[in-house]
Amino acid sequence: MSDTTFLSDLPLAGSLVGTDFAGWSPELRAEFAAHEFDGEVGSRLLSADDRVRVWEIRLAPGQRWHAHRHVLDYFWTAVNPGRSRQHTSDGTTREVAYAAGETRHFTFAAGQYLLHDIENVGDTDLVFTTVEHLDSANQPLDLS
């Protein structure tokens, strides 16, 4: 069995909290519109070369990383256990629990993407390492 998942084949992760944009504030909807093509998939770019970009996401309890778009094949690894709430552009909201070392891989066909945010709803820092593969089916988004 492959660790690679196509976006259309993703199993539902975490617990579904809402659908059809239920509970989304006007500010959250505006943020998704403003960041629709934001390629900063982490809070800090650790390394980049002609093959990969390596990001860190580090969120204190209650902190969130704004909406951002994944278009490149990538994987993330949870550095420590934690919990998040995520909104995705299809109007769903989920809460997800992570184990230290948990890793998920994603592959995007041409034109596919994932637009979401992430909020730490746990009581400890939430830390991920994310690696994007620049030789994906889609061109990398510009970074600001």
N, C-alpha and C positions, 0 to 999 in steps of 0.2 A: 504494500500500500504506500502510495506517495505522500510526502509531507506537503506537496504543492496543491493548492486549492484555487480553483477558478472562482471569481467573484460570484457568478451565477450559481455555483454549487455550494456556497458557504452554509454550513449548518448554523442554526440560530444559536448565538452565543449568549450566555448569561440569562437573566430573567427579564422577560418583556414587561416593561413598566407602562408603556403607552404606544398607541398608533395614531395615525392621521393627525399628527402634530399636536395631540392632546397635551396640554400643559406647557406648550411652547409660548414664551412671551413674545411680544412684538420685537423686543430687542434681540432675542435669540434668532428669530427669523431674519432680521436685518443683518445680523452678524454672518449668517450662512450666505446671504446674498453678497455681502461685501467681501467674503473670503472664498468665494466659489472656485477661484483658480489659485489659491494660496498653496504653494508647494512646500512650505516650511512644515514638515511633518514631525518636527520635534522642537523642543525649546532651546536646544543648542546643537549646532553642527560640530561634531568632534573631528571629523576627517572626511576628505573628499579627494578622489583621483579620477582617472578616466574610466574607471569600472564601477565604483561604488561611492555612496555617500553614507556616512555613519552618523546617526543622530542620538541624542539623549533626550528623554522626556523625564523631568523631575518635578513632581507636583507635591507640595505640602498638603496636609489635610484641608479640604475646602477649596483648594486652588484648581483651576481648570486651564486647559490649553484650547485656544480658539479653534473654530472650524478650519479644516484644512483638507486638501484633496490629495489622495494617493492615486497616481497613474502608473507608477513603476512597480515591477515585481519587487517584493520586499519581504523581510521577516522581522519580527520583534521578539525580544526575550525579556521577560519580567525579571528584574534583578532581585526583587524582594516580593513577599506576598502583599496583596492589597486588594482594594475594591474601587471600581469606577462606575460612573454613570456616563453613558454615551448617547448622543443624539445623532441620527444619520439623516441624510437628505431625503430619504423616502418617508420621513415623518415618524419613524420609530424611536423609542427611547428604551434603553436597556441598562440593567445593572449587571456588572461582570465581576467575578472574583478571580484572582490570579494567584498561582503558587510560584514561589521562587524557582527560577530556571524554566518556567513554562515558555514555550516558543511556538509561534504560529507563522506559517509561510503563506503568502498570497501571490497569485499570478493574475495579471490583467491582460486580456486580449485587446487588440487595437480598439480604442474608443471607450473601453471600460474604465471605471474609476470608483473610488470610495470617498465620499465627502462626509466627514464626521467631526465631532469634538470629543474631548475627554475631560472628565472632572473627577478628582480624587474625593470619594465619599467615605473613605476609611479614616482610621485614626493614626496612621503612620504615613511617612512619605511613600509615594508611588513612583517607582523608577523603572524605566524601560530603556533598552538599547534597540534601535531600529536601523536596519541596513537596507538601503535601496540599491537595486541593480540597474545601472544606467543603460545596459544593453537590452532593455525591455521592448515590448511591442509598441509602446507609446514614447514620445519624446519627453524628456524631463521638463517640468514646469520651471519657469524662471524663478529665482529666489530674490527676494527684495533686499 
